[in-house]
Amino acid sequence: MANARSGSLATILFLFAFPAALHQVVSQNLVTDDVAVVEGETAIISCRVKNNDDSVIQLLNPNRQTIYFRDMRPLKDARFQLVNFSDNELRVSLSNVSLSDEGRYVCQLYTDPPQEAYADITVLIPPGNPVIETKDEVLSEGNETEMTCTAMSSKPAATIRWMKGDKELTGKPKVELSYDKMYTVTSRVTFAVSKEDDGVPVICIVDHPAVKDFRARRYLEVQYKPEVKIVLEYPQGLTREGENLGLTCQAKGKPQPQRVNWLKVDDDVPSHAVITGGDLYIDNLNKSYNGTYRCVASNPLGESFDDYVLYVYDAPTTTPKPTTAIITTTSTITTSTLNPEASQDSRAGEGAPRTVDHAVIGGVVAVVVFAMLCLLIVLGRYFARHKGTYFTHEAKGADDAADADTAIINAEGGHTNSDEKKEYYI
């Protein structure tokens, strides 16, 4: 009887002689590891021995109850199953882990003195679906808004991050611990919005060891006053007298403006101008239409406008370039003057190489030769018409006559003896 009591006392002293002090203990020959497991999943506890000398290995629960002694399971909990047993390892699985299974498990090696190693099991409980709440469903450009994101009933406490589009926002977290040792985290963020934020997602991202990529999102709806832009449809280039003008007013806003108005600053729109919705048409422009034309659009958030300054230029004038050839002919010199552009094909584009037109040159030479032939013919006819013979009869003895009548009488009949002289005039 005394021996039985002594054995019981020794067992009690053995069980309580080595208090738990570390999360992972490596004794002389015994090794184990801490385990983190998500609630409802399976945990693996491994007791490993180095250089075992046939000592007995057993696994105890946090209440110091024997789960496995060697390969036998004294504990009546079927969730514990033997995975592996050998001289160097005792490996046990615990399925369908719950929060009540959390605690310190003991690997025990019967040696002299006995050795123990401790494996802490931590049960992870993921938060519920994050929920975003917003102060304003519809926002106006330039205003501030506030959003909150809540991650409930997690273990350990979750952390929350915010993103607006691709930009990270800084939130203010608040952590609450419930009676069942569960954590609820709430994060609040405040920011101003612009028209560029319309349709941009705001994302609440929850980080927790038990879950990955856990997030909720809310798309912003931002109202803003119209944006107005005038587009010139025609003419292309300068606006000149006699041409037509077409302008289109493009207006975008939220809510979308239902109508736009055209006006002329400091004057009236021309009476024959046609306005169809956002389009303005003016036919047959003249300089009296010069001025600033304005398109105005509005919605409940405000009014915007854009201006187009019209300046009408003079109508283009066209002067034909000289293309005739001038030919000057004299008896000795022939001069031909051609337009420099006459040798360039009018169909060639700007910068095309200039080529000599042989047909034009041949024509000029033919004209010059023909003119010279005509000149020779005219000169020949002229010389032929002015060729003649003249006779001068000098009366012999006229010098001895007393008067003129006597000289004339004495000269009659003296033609046979007179010398004939011929003269030519060129």
C-alpha positions in Angstrom: 0.0 0.0 0.0 2.8 2.3 0.9 4.5 1.6 -2.4 1.3 2.4 -4.3 1.1 5.8 -2.6 4.7 6.5 -3.2 4.2 5.8 -7.0 1.2 8.1 -7.2 3.1 10.9 -5.5 6.0 10.4 -7.9 3.6 10.7 -10.8 2.1 13.9 -9.5 5.5 15.4 -8.9 6.5 14.4 -12.4 3.5 16.0 -14.1 3.9 19.4 -12.4 7.7 19.6 -12.1 8.2 21.3 -15.4 6.1 24.4 -15.9 5.4 25.8 -19.4 7.6 28.7 -20.2 8.3 28.9 -24.0 6.3 28.7 -27.2 8.8 26.4 -28.7 11.1 24.4 -26.6 14.0 22.3 -27.8 15.2 20.0 -25.1 18.1 17.8 -25.2 16.5 15.2 -27.5 12.8 16.4 -28.0 11.5 18.9 -30.5 8.0 20.2 -31.5 6.5 23.3 -33.2 3.7 25.8 -32.6 0.7 25.5 -34.8 -1.7 28.2 -36.2 -4.9 26.8 -37.8 -8.1 28.3 -39.1 -11.2 27.3 -37.3 -12.8 24.2 -38.8 -9.6 23.0 -40.4 -7.1 20.4 -39.3 -4.0 20.9 -37.0 -1.0 18.6 -37.1 1.1 18.1 -33.9 4.5 16.5 -34.3 6.7 15.3 -31.4 10.2 14.5 -32.7 13.1 12.8 -30.9 16.8 13.0 -31.7 18.9 10.0 -30.9 16.1 8.1 -29.2 17.2 5.3 -26.9 13.8 3.5 -27.0 12.3 5.9 -24.5 8.5 6.2 -24.6 6.8 9.2 -26.3 3.4 10.6 -25.3 1.2 13.6 -26.2 -0.9 15.5 -23.6 -3.6 18.1 -24.1 -3.7 21.5 -22.4 -5.5 19.8 -19.4 -2.6 17.3 -19.1 -4.7 14.5 -20.3 -2.9 11.8 -22.4 -4.0 11.9 -26.0 -1.5 9.3 -27.2 0.8 7.0 -25.3 3.1 5.6 -28.0 0.6 4.5 -30.6 -2.4 4.1 -28.3 -5.1 6.7 -27.8 -6.5 6.7 -24.2 -8.5 9.9 -24.8 -12.0 9.3 -26.1 -11.9 12.1 -28.7 -12.1 10.7 -32.3 -11.0 14.0 -33.8 -7.4 13.0 -32.8 -5.9 10.5 -35.2 -2.5 9.0 -35.4 -0.6 10.1 -38.5 2.8 8.5 -37.8 4.5 6.6 -35.0 8.1 5.6 -34.9 11.1 5.6 -32.5 11.8 9.2 -33.6 8.4 10.7 -34.1 4.8 10.8 -32.8 2.6 12.7 -35.2 -1.1 13.3 -34.5 -3.8 15.2 -36.4 -6.7 17.2 -34.8 -9.6 17.7 -37.2 -12.4 20.3 -37.1 -10.5 22.6 -34.8 -12.6 24.9 -32.7 -11.8 27.8 -30.4 -12.0 25.5 -27.4 -9.1 23.4 -28.7 -6.7 26.4 -28.4 -3.9 26.0 -25.8 -0.5 24.4 -25.0 0.0 20.8 -25.9 2.8 18.8 -24.3 5.2 16.3 -25.9 6.7 14.1 -23.2 9.7 11.7 -23.3 10.2 9.2 -20.6 13.9 9.6 -19.9 16.0 10.1 -16.8 15.2 12.9 -16.1 12.0 13.2 -18.1 11.9 15.7 -21.0 9.0 17.9 -22.3 8.5 20.2 -25.3 5.5 22.5 -25.8 3.4 23.2 -28.9 1.0 26.1 -28.7 -2.1 25.8 -31.0 -3.6 29.1 -32.1 -7.0 29.0 -33.6 -7.6 31.7 -36.3 -11.2 33.0 -36.9 -11.6 35.1 -40.1 -13.8 38.2 -40.0 -17.2 38.4 -41.6 -17.6 40.1 -44.9 -16.5 43.7 -44.7 -19.2 46.3 -45.0 -18.8 49.8 -46.3 -21.1 52.6 -45.2 -21.1 56.1 -46.7 -22.4 59.4 -45.5 -23.6 60.5 -48.9 -24.8 58.4 -51.8 -24.6 61.2 -54.4 -21.7 63.7 -54.0 -21.1 67.1 -55.5 -17.8 68.2 -57.0 -15.5 69.8 -54.3 -17.4 68.4 -51.3 -16.0 66.0 -48.6 -17.4 62.6 -47.8 -16.9 60.1 -45.1 -16.9 56.3 -45.4 -16.6 53.5 -42.8 -15.6 49.9 -43.2 -16.2 47.2 -40.6 -14.7 43.8 -40.2 -16.5 41.9 -37.4 -15.8 38.9 -35.2 -12.3 37.9 -36.0 -9.4 36.5 -34.1 -6.9 38.0 -34.0 -8.0 41.6 -34.9 -7.9 42.4 -38.6 -6.3 45.4 -40.2 -8.0 47.6 -42.7 -6.6 49.5 -45.7 -8.3 52.0 -48.1 -7.8 52.6 -51.8 -9.4 55.2 -54.1 -8.7 54.0 -57.6 -4.9 53.4 -57.5 -4.3 55.9 -54.6 -4.1 54.7 -51.0 -6.1 56.6 -48.4 -5.3 56.8 -44.7 -8.0 55.7 -42.4 -8.6 55.9 -38.6 -9.1 52.4 -37.1 -11.0 51.5 -34.0 -10.7 48.0 -32.3 -13.3 46.5 -30.0 -13.0 43.2 -28.0 -16.3 41.3 -27.4 -17.1 39.1 -24.4 -16.3 35.9 -26.4 -12.8 37.2 -27.1 -13.6 38.2 -30.7 -12.4 41.5 -32.3 -14.4 44.0 -34.3 -12.4 46.6 -36.3 -13.9 49.8 -37.8 -11.9 52.1 -40.0 -13.1 55.6 -41.0 -11.8 57.7 -43.9 -12.6 61.2 -45.0 -11.7 62.8 -48.4 -12.8 65.4 -51.0 -14.1 64.5 -54.4 -13.7 66.0 -57.9 -15.4 65.4 -61.2 -12.6 63.0 -62.1 -13.7 60.8 -59.2 -17.0 60.0 -60.8 -17.2 56.2 -61.2 -14.0 55.6 -59.3 -14.1 52.6 -56.9 -13.3 53.1 -53.2 -12.0 49.8 -51.8 -11.8 48.5 -48.2 -9.1 45.8 -48.0 -9.1 43.5 -44.9 -5.8 41.8 -44.0 -6.0 38.8 -41.7 -3.9 35.6 -41.3 -7.0 33.5 -42.0 -8.1 35.1 -45.3 -6.5 36.6 -48.4 -7.7 39.4 -50.6 -10.8 40.1 -48.5 -12.3 43.3 -49.7 -15.5 45.4 -50.3 -15.9 48.3 -52.7 -18.2 51.2 -53.4 -18.3 53.3 -56.6 -18.4 57.0 -56.2 -21.1 59.0 -57.9 -20.0 62.7 -58.3 -22.1 65.4 -59.9 -20.4 68.4 -61.6 -21.3 71.4 -63.7 -21.0 71.2 -67.5 -17.7 71.2 -69.4 -18.2 73.2 -72.7 -16.0 73.1 -75.8 -16.7 74.7 -79.3 -15.5 72.7 -82.3 -15.1 74.3 -85.7 -16.6 72.0 -88.3 -15.9 74.2 -91.4 -14.3 76.0 -93.2 -10.8 74.5 -92.9 -8.2 77.2 -92.5 -9.0 80.9 -92.6 -12.6 82.1 -92.6 -13.1 84.4 -95.7 -15.9 86.5 -97.1 -18.5 84.5 -99.0 -17.7 81.2 -97.2 -20.0 79.3 -94.7 -19.3 78.8 -91.0 -20.3 75.7 -89.0 -19.7 75.5 -85.2 -20.6 72.6 -82.8 -21.0 73.1 -79.0 -20.0 70.0 -77.0 -21.3 70.0 -73.4 -20.7 67.3 -70.8 -21.9 67.3 -67.2 -23.6 65.3 -64.5 -26.5 65.5 -64.7 -26.2 66.0 -68.5 -27.3 69.5 -69.6 -30.5 69.3 -71.6 -30.0 72.4 -73.8 -27.3 74.8 -74.8 -27.6 78.4 -75.9 -25.7 80.4 -78.5 -25.2 84.2 -78.2 -22.9 86.9 -79.6 -21.0 88.9 -77.0 -21.9 92.6 -77.1 -24.1 92.1 -80.2 -26.9 90.0 -81.7 -26.5 86.8 -83.5 -26.9 87.4 -87.3 -30.6 87.1 -88.3 -30.1 84.5 -90.9 -27.9 82.3 -88.6 -29.4 78.8 -88.0 -29.1 77.2 -84.6 -30.0 73.5 -84.3 -29.4 72.1 -80.8 -25.7 72.7 -80.2 -24.9 73.6 -83.8 -24.5 77.1 -85.2 -24.5 77.7 -89.0 -23.9 81.0 -90.8 -23.9 81.2 -94.6 -22.2 83.8 -96.8 -19.9 85.4 -94.3 -18.9 89.0 -94.4 -16.9 91.3 -92.1 -20.0 92.6 -90.3 -20.2 89.1 -88.6 -16.9 89.5 -86.8 -17.1 89.1 -83.1 -17.1 86.6 -80.2 -19.7 83.8 -80.3 -20.4 82.1 -77.0 -22.0 78.7 -76.2 -23.5 78.4 -72.7 -24.6 75.2 -71.0 -26.1 74.7 -67.5 -27.3 72.1 -65.1 -28.4 72.2 -61.4 -24.8 72.5 -60.3 -23.8 75.5 -62.3 -23.2 77.1 -65.7 -20.2 77.0 -68.1 -19.4 78.5 -71.5 -16.8 78.5 -74.3 -16.0 81.3 -76.8 -15.1 81.3 -80.5 -13.7 84.5 -81.9 -14.7 85.0 -85.6 -12.6 87.1 -87.9 -13.6 87.2 -91.6 -10.7 87.8 -94.0 -11.0 89.2 -97.5 -12.0 86.8 -100.3 -9.0 85.3 -102.1 -8.0 87.0 -105.4 -6.4 85.0 -108.3 -4.1 86.6 -111.0 -3.1 84.4 -113.9 0.7 84.2 -114.6 1.9 85.2 -118.1 2.7 82.2 -120.3 3.1 83.9 -123.8 6.4 84.0 -125.7 7.6 87.3 -127.1 9.6 87.2 -130.4 11.4 90.3 -131.7 13.0 90.2 -135.2 15.2 92.6 -136.9 17.3 92.3 -140.1 20.3 91.2 -138.2 19.3 90.0 -134.7 16.5 87.6 -133.5 15.7 87.5 -129.8 13.3 85.0 -128.1 12.0 85.6 -124.6 10.1 82.8 -122.8 8.4 82.6 -119.5 10.6 80.6 -117.2 7.6 78.5 -116.3 6.9 77.6 -120.0 9.4 74.8 -119.8 7.8 73.2 -116.7 4.9 70.9 -117.0 1.9 72.6 -115.3 0.7 69.3 -114.0 4.0 68.7 -112.0 3.9 69.1 -108.3 5.8 71.7 -106.4 9.5 71.0 -106.5 9.3 68.8 -109.7 12.4 69.2 -112.0 12.1 71.5 -114.9 12.4 70.0 -118.4 13.0 71.7 -121.8 10.0 71.6 -124.3 11.7 70.8 -127.6 8.4 71.4 -129.5 8.4 75.0 -128.4 12.0 75.5 -129.4 11.4 74.0 -132.8 8.4 76.3 -133.3 10.4 79.4 -132.5 13.2 78.4 -134.9 10.7 77.8 -137.7 9.2 81.2 -137.2 12.6 82.9 -137.3 13.5 81.1 -140.5 10.2 81.9 -142.2 10.5 85.6 -141.2 14.0 85.8 -142.8 12.7 84.2 -146.0 9.9 86.7 -146.2 12.4 89.6 -145.6 14.6 88.4 -148.5 11.6 88.2 -150.9 10.4 91.7 -150.0 13.9 93.1 -150.5 14.2 91.4 -154.0 10.9 92.9 -155.2 11.8 96.3 -153.9 15.1 96.3 -155.8 13.5 95.1 -159.0 10.9 97.9 -158.9 13.4 100.8 -158.5 15.9 99.7 -161.3 15.9 102.5 -164.4 17.9 104.1 -167.3 18.4 108.0 -167.6 19.8 109.9 -170.6 21.4 113.3 -170.5 21.8 115.2 -173.9 24.1 118.1 -173.8 23.7 120.5 -176.8 26.9 121.1 -178.4 27.6 124.8 -179.1 25.2 125.9 -176.4 28.0 127.7 -174.8 28.4 129.8 -178.0 24.7 130.8 -178.4 23.7 134.3 -177.8 20.5 133.4 -175.9 18.6 130.4 -174.7 16.3 130.1 -177.7 19.3 129.9 -180.0 20.9 127.3 -177.8 17.7 125.1 -178.0 17.5 125.5 -181.8 21.1 124.6 -182.2 20.7 121.6 -180.0 17.9 120.0 -182.1 19.0 117.1 -184.1 22.1 116.7 -182.1 20.9 113.5 -180.4 22.8 111.2 -182.7 26.1 112.7 -181.8 25.5 112.9 -178.0 27.1 110.4 -175.6 24.7 108.1 -173.9 25.1 107.7 -170.1 23.4 105.2 -167.9 22.8 105.7 -164.1 21.6 103.2 -161.6 20.1 103.9 -158.2 20.1 101.6 -155.4 
